[in-house]
Amino acid sequence: MPYVIAAPCIDIMDKSCMEECPVDCIYEGERKLYINPKECIDCGACEPVCPVEAISQDRRVADEHTDHVEDNRRFFVEALPGRDAPLGAPGGAHKTGAIGVDTPLVAGA
């Protein structure tokens, strides 16, 4: 997983990163944004525009946010509450629009 979005994004969702992403791989949950690990091309365009510094490469996530590395993956590979199937890799966030639900880690934060 090249880049992940960690806890500082919860309830902020500035969305500057979505505008910078050249492959449209940043999806909107209810309280946080998530980067699709299968669609991300590891370009890093999203990282410097995040006003709360929530985005980093998976191997450089701050120790207090390491649980968000796996949680970011879960958003795409597990069926989220109220959904029948995992989101998977739908080929761009604009196709899906806001997902409107978060992983249990984020929902419980």
Backbone torsions as a table, in degrees:
resi	resn	phi	psi	omega
1	MET	NA	111.0	-175.1
2	PRO	-65.1	-58.1	-177.9
3	TYR	-124.5	148.2	176.9
4	VAL	-134.4	159.4	176.3
5	ILE	-113.0	127.0	-174.1
6	ALA	-104.7	-171.0	-172.7
7	ALA	-53.4	-33.0	-179.3
8	PRO	-58.7	-16.7	179.0
9	CYS	-79.8	-21.3	-175.5
10	ILE	-57.8	126.2	-180.0
11	ASP	65.7	10.1	176.0
12	ILE	-106.4	-59.3	179.3
13	MET	38.0	62.8	178.4
14	ASP	-60.9	-34.1	177.4
15	LYS	72.2	7.2	173.9
16	SER	-59.3	-35.7	-179.8
17	CYS	-63.0	-37.1	179.9
18	MET	-63.3	-38.0	-180.0
19	GLU	-68.9	-30.8	-177.8
20	GLU	-86.1	-21.0	-174.8
21	CYS	-68.5	118.5	-177.9
22	PRO	-75.3	-13.9	-178.3
23	VAL	-116.0	7.3	173.9
24	ASP	58.5	45.4	-175.2
25	CYS	-104.4	12.8	179.6
26	ILE	-105.6	117.5	-173.5
27	TYR	-106.4	150.0	-175.2
28	GLU	-102.7	117.4	171.3
29	GLY	-86.7	-160.3	178.6
30	GLU	-79.1	-41.1	-175.5
31	ARG	-120.2	-5.6	-173.2
32	LYS	-153.0	158.8	174.5
33	LEU	-98.7	153.7	-178.0
34	TYR	-136.1	139.6	177.5
35	ILE	-98.3	126.5	179.9
36	ASN	-74.6	116.1	-176.1
37	PRO	-66.8	-23.8	179.3
38	LYS	-82.8	-21.0	-177.5
39	GLU	-101.7	-22.5	-178.6
40	CYS	-66.4	134.4	179.9
41	ILE	-101.2	10.3	175.1
42	ASP	62.3	34.7	-178.6
43	CYS	-81.6	-26.8	178.3
44	GLY	82.4	6.1	-178.5
45	ALA	-62.3	-29.6	-177.3
46	CYS	-74.4	-33.4	-171.7
47	GLU	-59.0	-51.5	-174.8
48	PRO	-71.5	-17.0	-177.6
49	VAL	-91.3	-8.0	179.8
50	CYS	-71.9	116.3	-176.1
51	PRO	-70.6	-16.8	-179.2
52	VAL	-110.8	9.8	178.1
53	GLU	53.2	44.2	-179.8
54	ALA	-86.6	-13.0	-173.6
55	ILE	-104.5	133.8	174.3
56	SER	-156.7	166.8	174.5
57	GLN	-66.1	148.3	-175.6
58	ASP	-57.3	-32.6	-179.4
59	ARG	-83.8	-2.2	179.2
60	ARG	-119.2	15.4	179.7
61	VAL	-67.1	137.2	178.7
62	ALA	-57.7	145.4	-176.3
63	ASP	-51.6	-38.5	-177.5
64	GLU	-73.6	-6.6	-178.9
65	HIS	-120.1	12.7	-176.1
66	THR	-62.0	-26.1	178.3
67	ASP	-64.8	-18.9	179.5
68	HIS	-77.8	-16.5	176.6
69	VAL	-63.7	-53.9	179.0
70	GLU	-69.7	-36.6	-178.8
71	ASP	-64.4	-36.8	177.3
72	ASN	-61.0	-41.0	177.8
73	ARG	-64.9	-42.4	-179.3
74	ARG	-56.6	-35.7	-178.8
75	PHE	-54.8	-30.5	-175.9
76	PHE	-101.8	-25.2	-173.5
77	VAL	-105.9	-10.6	178.6
78	GLU	-115.6	148.7	175.4
79	ALA	-68.8	122.0	-179.1
80	LEU	-80.5	160.1	179.0
81	PRO	-52.4	130.3	179.3
82	GLY	82.9	1.7	179.2
83	ARG	-116.5	144.9	-177.2
84	ASP	-81.9	-25.3	-175.2
85	ALA	-143.9	160.2	175.5
86	PRO	-62.5	152.7	178.8
87	LEU	-67.4	-38.5	179.9
88	GLY	69.2	-140.9	179.1
89	ALA	-122.1	83.7	-174.3
90	PRO	-74.7	-5.1	175.2
91	GLY	91.2	26.3	175.3
92	GLY	133.4	136.9	-177.8
93	ALA	-68.1	-28.8	179.5
94	HIS	-66.5	-28.2	177.7
95	LYS	-67.5	-37.5	-174.8
96	THR	-92.3	-27.8	-171.3
97	GLY	70.4	-169.5	179.6
98	ALA	-63.3	133.9	179.6
99	ILE	-77.9	-35.6	173.2
100	GLY	78.8	11.5	177.6
101	VAL	-146.8	153.9	-179.3
102	ASP	-120.2	171.1	172.2
103	THR	-69.4	159.9	178.1
104	PRO	-58.1	-34.2	178.4
105	LEU	-59.1	-46.5	-177.8
106	VAL	-75.8	-41.8	-179.7
107	ALA	-59.9	-33.5	-179.0
108	GLY	-88.1	-1.5	-176.9
109	ALA	-74.3	NA	NA
